[in-house]
Amino acid sequence: RVKGSTVEERLKGDTTRPLLQGDSVSEKIQNLLEYRDPIYEFGAHMVLDVDEKSVDEIVEDISRNFKLLCERNNEKNNRD
């Protein structure tokens, strides 16, 4: 998960995002997050908060959580 303000800061100056062009960028980002977040979370195997984290920290979180997910799946498969 990410806050709208974080998205806006990360994409500042990016002109390759057609949905975020023009005025009211903050509002557009918020609307997109409100629409997309439930869809993304529904299909997610894991959900991580990424605000105020570096790329390295996010990668570490993904790696750690992926390992836990694999361990749980292995335990479940061994029980079945």
Backbone torsions as a table, in degrees:
resi	resn	phi	psi	omega
1	ARG	NA	152.0	-179.0
2	VAL	-146.5	143.2	176.8
3	LYS	-77.7	151.4	177.9
4	GLY	-57.7	-38.1	-179.5
5	SER	-64.7	-33.6	177.4
6	THR	-68.8	-43.7	177.6
7	VAL	-59.5	-46.4	-178.8
8	GLU	-60.4	-43.0	179.9
9	GLU	-65.0	-43.1	-178.3
10	ARG	-67.9	-29.2	-176.7
11	LEU	-101.3	6.3	-179.6
12	LYS	-56.2	126.0	179.4
13	GLY	86.5	-6.1	179.2
14	ASP	-79.5	116.6	-178.5
15	THR	-101.8	10.8	-177.4
16	THR	-96.0	7.9	-178.0
17	ARG	-110.8	93.5	-175.2
18	PRO	-57.8	-34.4	-178.3
19	LEU	-71.2	-13.6	-177.3
20	LEU	-112.2	19.0	179.3
21	GLN	-88.7	154.9	177.2
22	GLY	91.3	-156.4	-177.5
23	ASP	-84.4	169.5	174.9
24	SER	58.3	43.5	-179.5
25	VAL	-60.0	-41.9	179.8
26	SER	-58.6	-44.4	-179.9
27	GLU	-66.2	-40.7	178.9
28	LYS	-62.7	-43.9	179.1
29	ILE	-62.1	-46.4	-179.3
30	GLN	-60.5	-42.9	178.8
31	ASN	-62.9	-42.6	178.4
32	LEU	-63.5	-42.9	179.3
33	LEU	-63.9	-43.1	179.4
34	GLU	-62.1	-36.2	-179.9
35	TYR	-76.5	-44.3	-171.2
36	ARG	-85.8	-33.5	-175.1
37	ASP	-52.1	-49.0	-179.8
38	PRO	-61.8	-34.5	179.2
39	ILE	-67.6	-46.7	179.7
40	TYR	-63.0	-43.4	-178.2
41	GLU	-67.5	-34.3	179.2
42	PHE	-61.2	-39.6	-177.1
43	GLY	-94.3	3.2	-173.5
44	ALA	-84.3	144.3	169.9
45	HIS	-86.1	-23.8	176.6
46	MET	-152.3	152.8	177.6
47	VAL	-128.2	126.4	-178.3
48	LEU	-122.8	142.4	171.8
49	ASP	-86.9	129.1	-174.3
50	VAL	-118.1	1.9	178.6
51	ASP	-61.1	139.6	175.8
52	GLU	59.0	27.4	176.2
53	LYS	-117.9	147.2	176.2
54	SER	-79.6	167.6	176.9
55	VAL	-58.5	-42.9	179.9
56	ASP	-61.3	-40.4	178.6
57	GLU	-66.1	-39.3	178.8
58	ILE	-65.8	-43.5	177.8
59	VAL	-60.4	-42.6	178.6
60	GLU	-62.4	-43.0	177.5
61	ASP	-61.3	-44.8	179.5
62	ILE	-62.0	-46.9	-179.2
63	SER	-60.3	-47.8	-179.2
64	ARG	-62.0	-45.4	-179.0
65	ASN	-69.6	-34.7	177.5
66	PHE	-64.6	-42.2	177.6
67	LYS	-61.0	-43.3	178.1
68	LEU	-62.8	-41.8	178.8
69	LEU	-61.9	-43.3	178.5
70	CYS	-64.1	-42.6	179.1
71	GLU	-61.7	-43.3	179.1
72	ARG	-64.0	-41.2	178.6
73	ASN	-64.6	-40.3	178.3
74	ASN	-64.6	-42.4	177.9
75	GLU	-62.2	-42.7	179.6
76	LYS	-63.4	-44.6	-179.6
77	ASN	-64.7	-34.4	178.9
78	ASN	-70.6	-28.0	178.1
79	ARG	-77.6	-30.8	-175.3
80	ASP	-76.9	NA	NA
